[in-house]
């Protein structure tokens, strides 16, 4: 993957980070800064402040500058999208649309240390 991460778009002269995996809210226009929103939900009584985002169509942007751009809207599209990304011989952006209020685990709660992560046991059991 290191070699893939070093690829750039030379035809247009653009220099961009490649093989990026992006995830944002299912609504392609609005989403949240995931972990920030999650903390605001769990620890600050859903007082959402400065965590809502206006997102561009990342896959369309990638295609506009000569890269491959793939959008994933459902779980059944994840595997094929990653396979496509790995087959590409040019930079590729995979834009994962997830539920805007999906929580991410494991996480370190505010004021806690790394050894106090929540959700780590569930992750370990899933492996």
C-alpha positions in Angstrom: 0.0 0.0 0.0 3.0 2.3 0.5 3.6 2.4 -3.2 -0.1 3.1 -3.9 0.0 5.9 -1.3 2.8 7.6 -3.2 0.9 7.8 -6.5 -0.1 11.3 -7.7 -2.1 12.7 -10.6 0.5 13.9 -13.1 -1.7 14.6 -16.1 -3.4 17.5 -14.5 -0.4 18.5 -12.4 -2.4 18.0 -9.2 -0.8 16.5 -6.2 -3.3 14.8 -3.9 -3.2 12.1 -1.2 -4.4 8.9 -2.8 -6.1 5.7 -1.7 -8.1 7.6 0.9 -11.1 6.1 2.5 -13.6 8.7 3.5 -16.7 8.2 5.6 -19.4 10.8 6.2 -23.2 11.1 6.8 -25.5 9.1 4.5 -26.9 12.4 3.3 -24.3 13.5 0.8 -24.8 17.1 1.7 -24.7 17.0 5.5 -22.9 14.9 8.0 -21.1 15.3 11.3 -17.6 15.2 12.6 -18.2 11.6 13.8 -16.3 11.4 17.1 -17.1 15.0 18.1 -20.8 14.4 17.5 -20.6 11.1 19.4 -19.0 12.8 22.4 -21.6 15.5 22.3 -24.4 12.8 22.2 -23.0 10.6 25.0 -21.3 13.1 27.4 -22.9 16.5 26.7 -26.7 15.6 26.5 -26.8 15.9 22.7 -25.8 19.6 22.7 -24.4 19.5 19.2 -22.1 22.5 18.6 -20.0 23.0 15.5 -20.1 19.3 14.5 -22.4 19.4 11.5 -20.6 19.5 8.2 -21.5 20.3 4.6 -19.8 17.6 2.5 -18.9 17.7 -1.1 -19.2 14.7 -3.4 -15.7 13.4 -2.8 -16.0 10.7 -5.5 -17.0 13.3 -8.1 -14.2 15.6 -7.1 -11.7 12.7 -7.5 -13.0 12.0 -11.0 -12.8 15.7 -11.9 -9.1 15.7 -11.2 -8.4 12.4 -13.0 -8.5 9.9 -10.1 -11.0 7.1 -9.7 -13.9 7.9 -7.5 -16.2 5.4 -5.9 -19.2 6.0 -3.7 -20.5 3.4 -1.2 -24.1 3.8 -0.1 -24.7 0.4 1.5 -22.9 -2.4 3.2 -23.2 -4.8 0.3 -21.2 -2.3 -1.8 -18.2 -2.2 0.6 -16.3 -5.3 -0.7 -16.7 -4.5 -4.4 -15.6 -0.9 -3.8 -12.4 -1.9 -1.9 -11.7 -4.5 -4.6 -12.1 -1.8 -7.3 -9.8 0.5 -5.3 -7.1 -2.1 -5.1 -7.3 -2.8 -8.8 -6.9 0.8 -9.8 -3.6 1.9 -11.3 -4.4 5.5 -10.5 -5.3 7.4 -7.3 -8.7 6.3 -6.0 -11.0 7.9 -3.4 -13.7 5.6 -1.9 -16.4 7.7 -0.2 -18.3 5.7 2.3 -21.8 7.1 3.2 -22.7 6.0 6.7 -25.7 6.9 8.9 -24.9 10.4 10.2 -25.6 9.4 13.8 -23.7 6.1 13.7 -21.4 5.8 16.7 -17.8 4.6 16.4 -16.2 2.1 18.8 -13.8 1.6 20.5 -13.6 5.2 21.9 -11.9 7.0 24.7 -14.5 8.9 26.8 -13.7 12.5 27.7 -11.3 12.6 30.7 -10.4 8.9 30.5 -7.1 7.2 29.7 -6.5 4.9 26.8 -6.9 1.8 29.0 -10.4 3.0 29.8 -11.8 2.7 26.3 -15.4 1.9 25.8 -16.4 -0.8 23.3 -13.0 -2.4 23.1 -14.3 -5.7 24.6 -17.0 -5.9 21.9 -14.4 -5.4 19.2 -12.1 -8.1 20.6 -15.0 -10.5 20.8 -15.9 -9.9 17.2 -12.4 -10.9 16.0 
